[in-house]
Amino acid sequence: MGTYIVKMPDIGEGIAEVELVAWNVKPGDEVKEDQPLADVMTDKATVEIPSPVTGTVVALGGQVGQTLAVGAELIRLEVAGAGNLTGKASVNQAPAAEAPPAPPRPAPVETAAQSQPEPAVAAAAPASPARERRPAAAPPPSRAPGEKPIASPAVRHRAWELGIELQFVHGSGPAGRITQQDLDVYLAARGQPAAARSGGAGYAKRHDEEQLPVIGLRKRIAQKMQEAKRRIPHFSYVEEVDVTELEALRAQLNQRYAATRGKLTLLPLIARAVVIALRDFPRLNARYDDEGGVVTQYGAVHLGVAAQTDAGLMVPVLRHAEARDVWQLGTEITRLADAARAGSATREELSGSTITITSLGPLGGIVTTPVINHPEVAIVGVNRIVERLVPKNGAAVVRQTMNLSSSFDHRVIDGMDAARFIQAVRALLEAPALLFVE
């Protein structure tokens, strides 16, 4: 038997270091060639690092949240044959302390719920620890004391909400990974419905605390928001839009074309309005290099569409929005949002936007102050639709209205230009036939 050291590979694009966001194995696990060992994050994308060989995990080369340089030791395996350890561990990093193999876990009994595939979960989420709260009448632990359960961030978050201590949950996934179905099985064994939340008496005193490391995508979001607010002097402009005719047209289009072209939501129609308005306001479709003092305007509209995922806010990019009709825009928006939530969006799909649209859907509130997606110079925020009594031809009538709450970089965009741009978007949305006229 020999020792094989897996080093952090060069994943291209000039990346020199990555952040370790999740381990998929632990000491004592047997791994096969091409089995995912760890998830690492670059500036935006999350990448799985597969095992180049078959072997047994001896030691891990870092902790979740740690930054690893390309070439640093990632993991140490015991393999058949001589391995690749030649007298010294790694030129980049001292070897991690070896840990004894974990004792085998009892094989979980497969149930109908466990046999179903786990729902797709967005990658790159921070691996937050489960709340330390022991359930009543808990079963014996399914792993050794001190052995950290393996679970996705979405599973950890749900367990935290349900008051489940993952130490007591059998994992049916690879390397004992705990799935959403495992949580359902655990709850069923306790006689508790899957949607229930624990917590005991509503008025009981609580003294629990927990520290949640800011890692992975959440760390990237924090850094990007801080950088955007530090560098960009934001100003916001809010305008009310009457979308009664737009909603009526959307309903008619869906009734006629949904089966053949797909169902339209409001977002692709707004995206089309933004694209058309940018023809007269190209300065807003730009990126500002504030260190070089250069504004780059783009003819192509690479539209960022903010999407909320289990991991946090991501902004997939709809490329060449100017060349797509509303149905093509709708199809691409849906595809990109699904990819972001499933964690399958590529690095290219998460970078390179020139202007961004953000919407909270039905939770959009009346007014928001969105943060510009640095280094862009404008972001269009969509609020929820509400019914209002408005004066029309001397009478009060019920209309569907919606606010556009948008922010701009005051170093590049003057207030008058921002207002005129949003007014142009408003005019298109209030006379929606113009969206289809070329």
C-alpha positions as CSV (number, residue, x, y, z in Angstrom):
1,M,0.0,0.0,0.0
2,G,1.1,3.5,-0.7
3,T,0.1,7.1,-0.1
4,Y,-1.3,9.3,-2.8
5,I,-1.5,13.1,-2.3
6,V,-4.2,14.8,-4.3
7,K,-3.2,18.4,-4.9
8,M,-5.5,21.3,-5.7
9,P,-5.6,21.2,-9.5
10,D,-5.4,24.2,-11.9
11,I,-8.9,24.8,-13.0
12,G,-7.9,27.4,-15.6
13,E,-8.7,31.1,-16.3
14,G,-5.7,32.2,-14.3
15,I,-7.2,31.2,-10.9
16,A,-4.4,31.0,-8.3
17,E,-6.5,30.1,-5.2
18,V,-9.9,28.8,-4.3
19,E,-12.1,28.6,-1.2
20,L,-13.0,25.2,0.2
21,V,-16.8,25.2,0.7
22,A,-17.7,21.5,1.3
23,W,-16.1,18.1,1.8
24,N,-17.9,15.2,0.2
25,V,-15.8,12.6,2.0
26,K,-14.2,12.1,5.4
27,P,-11.2,10.1,6.8
28,G,-11.9,6.4,6.6
29,D,-14.1,6.6,3.5
30,E,-13.3,4.5,0.5
31,V,-13.4,6.5,-2.8
32,K,-13.4,5.5,-6.4
33,E,-11.8,7.2,-9.3
34,D,-13.7,10.3,-10.5
35,Q,-15.8,10.4,-7.2
36,P,-16.2,14.0,-6.0
37,L,-13.9,14.7,-3.1
38,A,-14.7,18.4,-2.4
39,D,-16.5,21.5,-3.6
40,V,-14.4,24.6,-4.1
41,M,-15.4,28.1,-5.1
42,T,-13.6,30.5,-7.4
43,D,-14.7,34.2,-7.6
44,K,-18.2,33.0,-8.7
45,A,-18.5,29.4,-9.8
46,T,-18.4,26.3,-7.6
47,V,-16.4,23.4,-8.9
48,E,-16.3,19.7,-7.9
49,I,-12.8,18.2,-7.5
50,P,-12.9,14.5,-8.4
51,S,-10.5,11.8,-7.2
52,P,-7.9,10.8,-9.8
53,V,-7.5,7.4,-8.2
54,T,-9.3,4.7,-6.1
55,G,-8.3,4.5,-2.4
56,T,-9.1,5.2,1.2
57,V,-9.2,8.7,2.7
58,V,-6.4,9.2,5.2
59,A,-6.5,12.9,5.9
60,L,-8.1,16.1,4.7
61,G,-5.9,19.0,3.6
62,G,-8.0,21.9,5.0
63,Q,-11.2,23.0,6.7
64,V,-14.3,24.4,5.1
65,G,-13.9,28.1,4.6
66,Q,-10.1,27.8,4.1
67,T,-8.4,29.3,1.1
68,L,-6.2,26.8,-0.9
69,A,-3.6,27.7,-3.4
70,V,-3.4,25.8,-6.7
71,G,-0.9,23.0,-6.1
72,A,-1.6,22.8,-2.3
73,E,-2.4,19.4,-0.7
74,L,-6.2,18.8,-0.9
75,I,-6.5,15.3,0.4
76,R,-4.3,12.2,1.2
77,L,-5.4,8.8,0.1
78,E,-4.1,5.3,0.8
79,V,-3.9,3.4,-2.4
80,A,-2.8,0.1,-3.8
81,G,0.7,0.3,-5.1
82,A,3.4,2.8,-4.5
83,G,1.3,6.0,-4.6
84,N,3.0,9.3,-5.4
85,L,4.4,10.3,-2.0
86,T,8.2,10.5,-2.5
87,G,9.6,11.4,0.9
88,K,8.0,14.8,1.4
89,A,4.3,15.6,1.6
90,S,3.8,18.7,-0.4
91,V,5.8,21.7,-1.5
92,N,2.9,24.0,-1.0
93,Q,1.4,22.9,2.3
94,A,2.3,21.0,5.3
95,P,0.6,17.6,5.5
96,A,-2.7,17.5,7.4
97,A,-2.7,15.4,10.5
98,E,-3.8,11.9,9.8
99,A,-7.0,10.7,11.3
100,P,-7.9,7.1,12.0
101,P,-10.5,5.5,9.8
102,A,-14.0,6.1,11.0
103,P,-15.9,3.0,12.3
104,P,-18.3,1.6,9.8
105,R,-21.9,2.8,10.1
106,P,-24.8,0.4,10.1
107,A,-26.4,0.3,6.7
108,P,-29.6,2.3,6.6
109,V,-32.8,0.5,5.7
110,E,-34.0,1.9,2.4
111,T,-37.5,3.2,2.4
112,A,-39.8,4.4,-0.3
113,A,-38.9,8.0,0.6
114,Q,-35.1,7.3,0.5
115,S,-35.2,5.7,-2.9
116,Q,-36.4,8.9,-4.5
117,P,-33.7,11.2,-5.9
118,E,-32.7,14.2,-3.8
119,P,-34.0,17.5,-5.1
120,A,-31.5,19.6,-6.9
121,V,-29.8,22.1,-4.6
122,A,-27.8,25.1,-5.6
123,A,-24.0,24.6,-5.1
124,A,-21.6,27.0,-3.6
125,A,-23.7,27.6,-0.5
126,P,-22.1,28.2,2.9
127,A,-22.0,25.0,4.9
128,S,-23.5,26.3,8.2
129,P,-23.5,24.0,11.2
130,A,-26.7,22.5,12.5
131,R,-28.2,24.0,15.6
132,E,-27.0,22.2,18.7
133,R,-30.4,21.2,19.9
134,R,-31.0,17.5,20.9
135,P,-34.4,16.2,19.9
136,A,-36.5,14.5,22.4
137,A,-36.2,10.7,22.5
138,A,-33.5,10.8,19.9
139,P,-32.3,7.5,18.5
140,P,-28.7,6.3,19.1
141,P,-26.2,8.3,17.0
142,S,-25.5,6.9,13.6
143,R,-21.9,8.0,13.6
144,A,-19.0,8.1,15.9
145,P,-18.8,11.0,18.5
146,G,-17.1,14.0,17.0
147,E,-17.6,12.8,13.4
148,K,-19.1,15.6,11.4
149,P,-22.3,14.7,9.4
150,I,-22.0,15.3,5.7
151,A,-24.9,17.3,4.2
152,S,-25.6,20.0,1.7
153,P,-26.2,23.6,2.9
154,A,-29.9,23.3,2.0
155,V,-30.2,20.1,4.1
156,R,-28.4,21.8,7.0
157,H,-30.6,24.9,6.8
158,R,-33.8,22.8,6.8
159,A,-32.5,20.7,9.7
160,W,-31.8,23.9,11.6
161,E,-35.3,25.1,11.0
162,L,-36.8,21.7,12.1
163,G,-34.6,21.5,15.2
164,I,-32.9,18.3,14.0
165,E,-29.4,17.5,15.2
166,L,-27.8,15.9,12.2
167,Q,-25.6,13.8,14.4
168,F,-28.6,11.5,14.9
169,V,-29.7,11.2,11.3
170,H,-28.7,8.3,9.1
171,G,-27.3,9.4,5.7
172,S,-28.3,7.3,2.7
173,G,-26.2,9.3,0.1
174,P,-22.7,8.8,-1.1
175,A,-20.2,8.5,1.8
176,G,-23.1,8.7,4.2
177,R,-24.3,12.1,3.0
178,I,-27.6,13.2,4.5
179,T,-30.4,14.0,2.0
180,Q,-33.7,15.7,2.2
181,Q,-35.4,12.3,2.2
182,D,-33.3,11.3,5.2
183,L,-34.7,14.2,7.1
184,D,-38.3,13.1,6.2
185,V,-37.6,9.6,7.3
186,Y,-36.2,10.9,10.6
187,L,-39.2,13.1,11.2
188,A,-41.6,10.2,10.4
189,A,-39.8,8.0,12.9
190,R,-40.4,10.7,15.5
191,G,-44.1,10.9,14.5
192,Q,-43.7,14.5,13.3
193,P,-44.8,15.8,9.9
194,A,-42.1,17.0,7.5
195,A,-43.4,20.5,7.6
196,A,-43.5,20.7,11.4
197,R,-41.1,22.9,13.3
198,S,-39.8,22.0,16.8
199,G,-39.2,24.4,19.6
200,G,-41.4,23.3,22.5
201,A,-43.4,25.8,24.4
202,G,-43.7,29.1,22.6
203,Y,-42.9,31.1,25.8
204,A,-40.0,29.0,27.0
205,K,-36.8,30.9,27.7
206,R,-33.9,30.3,25.3
207,H,-30.2,30.8,25.9
208,D,-28.8,29.0,22.9
209,E,-26.3,30.8,20.6
210,E,-24.4,29.7,17.5
211,Q,-21.7,31.2,15.3
212,L,-22.2,30.7,11.6
213,P,-19.1,31.1,9.5
214,V,-19.5,33.3,6.4
215,I,-18.1,31.2,3.7
216,G,-18.7,30.1,0.1
217,L,-21.3,32.0,-1.9
218,R,-22.5,34.0,1.2
219,K,-18.9,35.3,1.6
220,R,-18.7,36.2,-2.0
221,I,-22.0,38.1,-1.8
222,A,-20.9,40.0,1.3
223,Q,-17.6,41.0,-0.3
224,K,-19.3,42.1,-3.6
225,M,-22.0,44.1,-1.8
226,Q,-19.4,45.8,0.4
227,E,-17.3,46.6,-2.6
228,A,-20.2,47.9,-4.5
229,K,-21.4,50.2,-1.7
230,R,-17.8,51.3,-0.9
231,R,-16.9,52.2,-4.5
232,I,-20.2,53.4,-6.1
233,P,-22.1,56.5,-5.0
234,H,-25.6,55.1,-5.5
235,F,-28.8,57.1,-6.1
236,S,-32.2,55.6,-6.6
237,Y,-35.2,56.6,-8.7
238,V,-38.7,55.2,-8.3
239,E,-41.5,55.4,-10.9
240,E,-45.0,54.0,-10.8
241,V,-46.1,52.1,-13.9
242,D,-49.6,51.2,-14.9
243,V,-49.3,47.6,-16.1
244,T,-53.0,47.0,-16.6
245,E,-52.7,46.8,-20.4
246,L,-49.5,44.8,-20.1
247,E,-51.0,42.2,-17.9
248,A,-54.1,41.9,-20.2
249,L,-51.8,41.4,-23.2
250,R,-49.7,38.9,-21.4
251,A,-52.8,36.9,-20.6
252,Q,-53.9,36.9,-24.2
253,L,-50.5,35.9,-25.4
254,N,-50.4,33.0,-23.0
255,Q,-53.8,31.8,-23.9
256,R,-52.8,31.7,-27.6
257,Y,-49.2,30.7,-27.6
258,A,-48.3,29.1,-24.2
259,A,-48.6,25.6,-25.7
260,T,-46.2,26.3,-28.6
261,R,-43.9,29.0,-27.4
262,G,-44.0,28.8,-23.6
263,K,-45.8,30.7,-20.9
264,L,-44.8,34.3,-20.4
265,T,-44.1,35.9,-17.0
266,L,-43.8,39.6,-16.5
267,L,-40.0,39.5,-16.4
268,P,-39.2,38.9,-20.1
269,L,-41.6,41.7,-21.1
270,I,-39.7,44.1,-18.7
271,A,-36.4,42.8,-20.1
272,R,-37.6,43.6,-23.6
273,A,-38.6,47.1,-22.6
274,V,-35.2,47.6,-21.0
275,V,-33.4,46.4,-24.1
276,I,-35.4,48.8,-26.4
277,A,-34.9,51.8,-24.0
278,L,-31.2,51.2,-23.9
279,R,-31.0,52.1,-27.6
280,D,-31.5,55.7,-26.7
281,F,-29.5,55.5,-23.4
282,P,-26.4,53.4,-24.2
283,R,-24.5,55.0,-21.4
284,L,-26.5,52.9,-18.9
285,N,-25.5,49.6,-20.6
286,A,-21.9,49.9,-19.4
287,R,-19.2,48.9,-17.0
288,Y,-17.1,51.4,-15.1
289,D,-13.4,50.7,-14.4
290,D,-13.1,53.1,-11.5
291,E,-9.4,52.4,-11.1
292,G,-8.6,53.1,-14.7
293,G,-11.2,55.9,-15.0
294,V,-12.7,54.3,-18.1
295,V,-16.4,53.7,-19.0
296,T,-17.0,50.9,-21.5
297,Q,-20.3,51.1,-23.3
298,Y,-21.6,47.9,-24.9
299,G,-23.8,47.4,-28.0
300,A,-24.6,43.9,-26.8
301,V,-27.0,43.8,-23.8
302,H,-25.8,41.0,-21.5
303,L,-28.6,41.1,-19.0
304,G,-28.0,40.0,-15.5
305,V,-31.1,38.5,-13.9
306,A,-30.8,38.2,-10.1
307,A,-32.0,34.9,-8.9
308,Q,-32.6,33.8,-5.3
309,T,-31.2,30.3,-4.5
310,D,-30.9,28.2,-1.4
311,A,-27.3,29.3,-1.3
312,G,-28.0,33.0,-1.7
313,L,-28.3,35.6,-4.4
314,M,-26.8,34.7,-7.8
315,V,-26.9,36.7,-11.0
316,P,-26.9,34.5,-14.1
317,V,-26.3,36.4,-17.3
318,L,-28.7,36.3,-20.3
319,R,-26.3,37.0,-23.2
320,H,-27.4,39.1,-26.2
321,A,-30.8,40.0,-24.9
322,E,-31.0,42.5,-27.8
323,A,-31.3,39.6,-30.3
324,R,-34.1,37.7,-28.6
325,D,-37.9,38.1,-28.7
326,V,-40.0,38.0,-25.5
327,W,-40.5,34.2,-25.7
328,Q,-36.8,33.6,-26.2
329,L,-36.1,35.9,-23.3
330,G,-38.6,34.0,-21.1
331,T,-37.1,30.6,-22.0
332,E,-33.6,31.7,-21.3
333,I,-34.5,33.5,-18.0
334,T,-36.1,30.2,-16.8
335,R,-33.2,28.1,-17.9
336,L,-30.6,30.3,-16.2
337,A,-32.6,30.6,-13.0
338,D,-33.0,26.8,-12.8
339,A,-29.3,26.3,-13.5
340,A,-28.4,28.7,-10.7
341,R,-30.7,27.1,-8.2
342,A,-29.5,23.6,-9.2
343,G,-25.8,24.7,-8.9
344,S,-25.1,23.8,-12.5
345,A,-24.6,27.3,-13.9
346,T,-21.2,27.7,-15.6
347,R,-18.7,30.4,-14.9
348,E,-19.5,32.0,-18.2
349,E,-23.2,32.1,-17.2
350,L,-22.4,33.9,-14.0
351,S,-20.2,36.7,-15.3
352,G,-20.0,39.4,-17.9
353,S,-23.3,41.2,-17.4
354,T,-23.7,44.8,-18.5
355,I,-26.9,45.8,-16.7
356,T,-29.0,43.9,-14.2
357,I,-32.7,43.4,-13.4
358,T,-33.7,42.3,-9.9
359,S,-37.1,41.3,-8.7
360,L,-38.5,39.7,-5.5
361,G,-41.7,38.6,-7.3
362,P,-44.8,38.7,-5.2
363,L,-42.6,39.8,-2.2
364,G,-41.3,42.8,-4.1
365,G,-42.7,45.4,-1.7
366,I,-43.7,48.9,-2.7
367,V,-40.2,50.4,-3.0
368,T,-36.7,48.9,-2.9
369,T,-33.2,50.4,-3.2
370,P,-31.2,47.7,-5.1
371,V,-27.4,47.6,-4.9
372,I,-25.7,48.0,-8.3
373,N,-23.9,44.9,-9.5
374,H,-20.3,46.2,-9.6
375,P,-18.8,47.2,-12.0
376,E,-22.1,48.0,-13.8
377,V,-23.6,51.4,-13.6
378,A,-27.3,50.7,-13.4
379,I,-29.8,48.1,-12.0
380,V,-33.5,48.0,-12.6
381,G,-35.6,46.8,-9.6
382,V,-39.1,45.4,-10.1
383,N,-41.7,45.7,-7.3
384,R,-44.9,43.8,-6.9
385,I,-48.1,44.6,-8.7
386,V,-50.9,46.1,-6.7
387,E,-54.4,47.3,-7.5
388,R,-55.0,51.0,-7.0
389,L,-57.8,53.5,-7.5
390,V,-56.5,56.1,-10.0
391,P,-58.2,59.0,-11.7
392,K,-59.0,58.4,-15.4
393,N,-61.2,60.6,-17.5
394,G,-62.7,62.2,-14.5
395,A,-63.6,59.0,-12.7
396,A,-61.8,56.7,-10.2
397,V,-61.0,53.4,-11.8
398,V,-59.1,50.3,-10.5
399,R,-55.8,49.8,-12.3
400,Q,-52.9,47.4,-11.8
401,T,-49.8,49.4,-10.9
402,M,-46.1,48.5,-10.2
403,N,-43.1,50.5,-9.1
404,L,-39.8,50.4,-10.8
405,S,-37.1,51.1,-8.1
406,S,-33.8,51.5,-9.8
407,S,-30.3,52.5,-8.8
408,F,-27.5,54.3,-10.7
409,D,-23.9,55.2,-10.4
410,H,-23.9,58.9,-9.9
411,R,-20.3,59.2,-11.1
412,V,-21.4,58.1,-14.6
413,I,-25.2,58.6,-14.8
414,D,-26.8,62.0,-14.2
415,G,-30.2,62.1,-12.4
416,M,-31.9,63.5,-15.5
417,D,-30.7,60.6,-17.7
418,A,-31.7,58.0,-15.2
419,A,-35.2,59.5,-15.0
420,R,-35.6,59.7,-18.8
421,F,-34.4,56.1,-19.1
422,I,-37.0,54.8,-16.6
423,Q,-39.7,57.0,-18.2
424,A,-38.8,55.3,-21.6
425,V,-39.2,51.9,-20.0
426,R,-42.5,53.0,-18.5
427,A,-43.8,54.2,-21.8
428,L,-43.1,50.8,-23.4
429,L,-44.8,48.9,-20.6
430,E,-47.9,51.1,-20.6
431,A,-48.2,50.7,-24.4
432,P,-47.1,47.1,-24.6
433,A,-47.8,46.7,-28.4
434,L,-44.6,48.8,-28.8
435,L,-42.6,45.9,-27.5
436,F,-43.4,44.0,-30.7
437,V,-42.8,46.8,-33.2
438,E,-39.6,47.0,-35.1
